[in-house]
Amino acid sequence: MQGRNYTLVTEFMLTGLTDIPELQVLLFVMFIAVYTITLVGNSGVIALIRLCPQLQTPMYFFLSHLSFLDICYSSSVTPKLLTDLLKEKKLISFAGCFTQLYFYAVFATTECYLLAVMAYDRYVAICSPLLYLVIMSVRKRVYLIAVSYTAGIINALIHTVAASRLSFCGPNTINHFYCEGPPLFVLSCSDVSLNELLMFVCVGFNLISTMFTILLSYTCILATILKVSSSRSRQKTFSTCSSHLIVIIIFFGGFFIMYGRPSSRQTHNLDKVVSLVYIVITPMLNPIIYSLRNTEVRNAFRKFLGRTLFQHM
């Protein structure tokens, strides 16, 4: 089989979350509500930032892209999950599986880099406030966004192309609710050592580079905040970072649990739960976190709502 692809499998079967019909219906109702909130919440954040002049700053420019990514990477998995909850056989075509793998990797990796970019943005805003708009110019913002998407596309291409060269000539049941690399490798009758090495190197590089940027940015931010004499000023300055920190903890916490546990492939049920929180729940939480903890967003929403109601009176 070496050197040639003897792929016999034309479709895969996903195990999904559960085989109990009553529980599947309950999960369908829950997740379609969560997905609806994800779409409405993140679309609302994007629209609010685009329509409100007071939110036309670099921070909210990046936040609008975060909301866009949340919609995209949730949509790469959730619609298929919802339809499978209503089916007895959860089938996905060979091409559909690798398409899902590609787009999920693109958007998840891009979000990693975007969160690092947002940490750098907070560093510039707090440590160099007078030069903030000069440093974070429109050109610089577009460049940072382009770098984030490029990193996501390159990472996804590496894994998808490497996985597509594998041979699948035996069992076709993926023990997951979506197409992810490690559960897919288990089914291959080819040597997957290269795929596992690429997974280790790429995931490791993406995590280390983004986490290093985030930790360095917040170390400088903390040092600057501690120099502020007034406790009220310190609290006000730190509050501009609190929403971003919560999102980072949730996102990277899920990432580390998914890919950082040596025994994760033997604990399939835990993997599914963590993936569910990471892919379905987290994109719903982000706009809620930024709305509840960000005074500027709340005020902008009130003004926009008041202006809209006034125009229709």
N, C-alpha and C positions, 0 to 999 in steps of 0.2 A: 504493500500500500504506500510505501514511501515515495514521495515525489509526485504522487497523483491523487486526485480527489475522487473517491468512490462514494460520494454522497448518495444514499438511497432514500433517506428521509425527505419527504416533500412537505410535511407539516409537523408541528409539535402540539402536544397536549399539556396544558397548564393544570396543575393540581388545584389552583385557586386558594381561597381562604378556608372554605369548609364545604363539606358534602351534605350538610343538613339543610333541606329545602326551606324550612321555616326560618332558620338563621340567615340563610342567603337573602330572603326577602327583607328581613329586618336590616341587614347590612346594606342592601341596595337602597332602602329608604334613607338610612343614615348618610351614606356616602354621596348620594345624589344631592342631598341637602348641603353637605360640606362642599362639594364641587361647585354648586350654585353660588354659595357664599364666596368661594375662592374667585370665581369669575366676576361676580358683581363687585366684591370688595376691591380687588386689584384693578379692575377696569375703572372703578370709581376714583381710586387714588391717581391713576394716570390722567383721567379727565380733569380732576381737581387741580393737579399740578399744571396742566396745559392751559387751563382757563383762568387761574388766579394769578394776578401780577405779583403778589407778595411771595409766591412760591417759585418764582423764576430765579432760583439760585442753584449753584453747583450741587449742593446736597440733595435737593429735590429732583434735579435732573437725573442723578444716579438712582434715587428712590423710584422714579418712574420706570427706569429700566429693570430694577429689581422686581417690581410688580409685573412687568411684562414677562420676565423670566419665570416667575412663579406660575403664571398662567400657562406658559409653554411647557415647562417640565412636568407640571401636574397633568396637563392634557396629553402628554406623551404616553401616559399609563392609565389614568383614571377612566376615560371613556371605555377602554377595552375591559377594565376591571368591572365596570358597571354592567356591561352587556353579558360578561361571563357569569355574573351572579344570577342571571336569569336563564342560564343554559345548563343542561346536564353535562354536555361535553364541551370543554373549554379549549377549542382548537385555535391555533394560529399558524398561518402559512410560514414556510421557510423564509420567504422574502419579508413578510410582515414582522417576523421575529427580529430579524436583523435591522429592519427599519426602526422598530421600537428601540432596540439597543442603541442605535446610532443617535437618534434624537434625544433620548433620555441622557446619554453621555454628554452630548453637546450642551444642553441647557443646565444640567447639574454642575458640570465643570465650569461653565461660564459664570454661574452664580458664585462659585467659590472665589473666582478672581474678582468679581464685582464687589463682593463683601470686603476683600482686601483693598480695593480701590476706594471704597467708602470709608474705610479706616484711615487711609492716607488723606482723604478729603477732610476728615475731622481733625487730623493732625495739623494740616495747613491752616484750617479755620481757627484753631485754638492757639497754636504756637506762633503763627505769623498772621494775625488778624488783619493788619494793615495792608498786607500784600496778597491777601486771600484771593480776591477777584482777579488780580494780575496773574498769579501763579496758576489758578484754576480757570484759565481762559476757555472760551468755547472750543478752540482748537485742541487744547490739552484734554478737555473732557471727551471730545470725540475720539481722540487718540487712545485714551485709557479704555473707553468702551470697545473700540476696535481690537485692542490687545486682548481684552477679556474674551470676546467672541472668537478670535483667532485661536486662542489657547483651547477653548472648548471644541472647536471644529477639528483641530489637529489631534487632540486626545481621542475624540470619538472615532475619527478615521483610523487611527492606529489600532484600536481595539476591534472595530467592526471588520476591517480588512483582514486582520489576523484571525478573527473568529470565523469569517466566511470561508477561509481556506481549509478548515477542519472537515473531516469526514464524519458523517453520522449514519451508521449502518446498523444500529441496534435499537434499544429502547428509545422512545421519543417523548417521554413524559418529563417535563421540567417541573421540579418540585418548588414552584413559586407561583405568584400570580401575575408575573410579567417576565419578559426575557432579560435576564441579567447574566453577566459573564460567567461567574463561578458555577451556578447550577447548569449552565449550558455546557461548560467544559466537561462536566461529569458524564454527559451522554456521548461524548465524542469517542470514536474508536481510533483517533489519531493521537500522536504525541502532543500534549498540551503544555509542555514545559515552557515553550516560548511564550504562549499566551499568559501563563502564570507569571513569568518573569516580566513581561510588559505591564501586567496589572500591578505588580509590586513596584516597579520602577516609576510608572506614570502616576499612579495614585500617591505614592510616596513623594514624588517631586511636586505634584500639585498641592498636596497638604503642607509640605514643609515650606514651600515658597510663599504660599498665601498666609499660613499661620505666622511665619517669620515677619512678614509685612505688617500683619495685624498686631502682633505682640510688640514689635518695635514702635509702631505708631502710638499705641496706647501707653507704652512706657514713657515716651516723650510727652504725651498728653498729661499723664499722671504727674510727672515731674513739674510741668508747667502749672498745673492746678494747685499743687502743694505750695508753690511760691506765692499764690494769691493770699493776701492777708485776711480778707473778709470771708467768713464762713458762708455767708449768703451768696457771695459772688462765686465761691467754689462750687456750691450746690447748683447754681444756675448754669455755670459752665459745664459741669459734669452731666447735667440733665440733657444737654444736646447730644450726648453720646449714649445715654441709657437704652434707648430703643434699639440702636444698632448693636449694642453689646448683647442684649437679650436675643436678637435674631441670630447673631453669631454663635452664641452658646447652643441654641436649639439646632441650628443647621449643622455645625461642625460636631456637636455631640452625637447626632444621628449618624454622621459620616464615620466617626471613629468607631462607634458601636457596630456599624455594618461591616467595615473593612479592617478594623483593628483587632478583632478577636480571633486568635489562632484556631479556636474550635467552632467558629461560626457556621461552617458548612455541616456540622453534625447537629446543630440546634436549629432545624429548619423553621419550627414554629416561632421561635424568638426572632429569627431573621425576617419572617413575614410581618410580625408586629412592628419591628423597628422600621422596616421599609414602608409600612403603611403610614406610620407617623411621619416619616421623613418625606414621603412623596405626596400623600393625600392631605394630612392634617397641617403640616408646617406652612404650605402656601396659603392656607386659609388664615393662619394666625398672624402672618406678617403685616397685612394692612390693618388688622385690629390692634396690634401692638403699636404701630406708628400713629394710629388715630387716637388711641386712648392716652398715650404717654407724650404726645407732641402737641404743645399748646398752639404752635403756628398752624398746624394742620386743622385742629379743631376750630380755631378762629376763622381760618380761610373757609372752612365748610359752612360755618354759621353765616358769614358775610355772603357767600355764594347762594346759600339757601334763602336768606333774607332778600337778596337782590332779585332772585328768580321769582319768589312769591310776590314781591312788589310789582314786578313787570306784568304779572298776570292778574292784578287786581283792577 
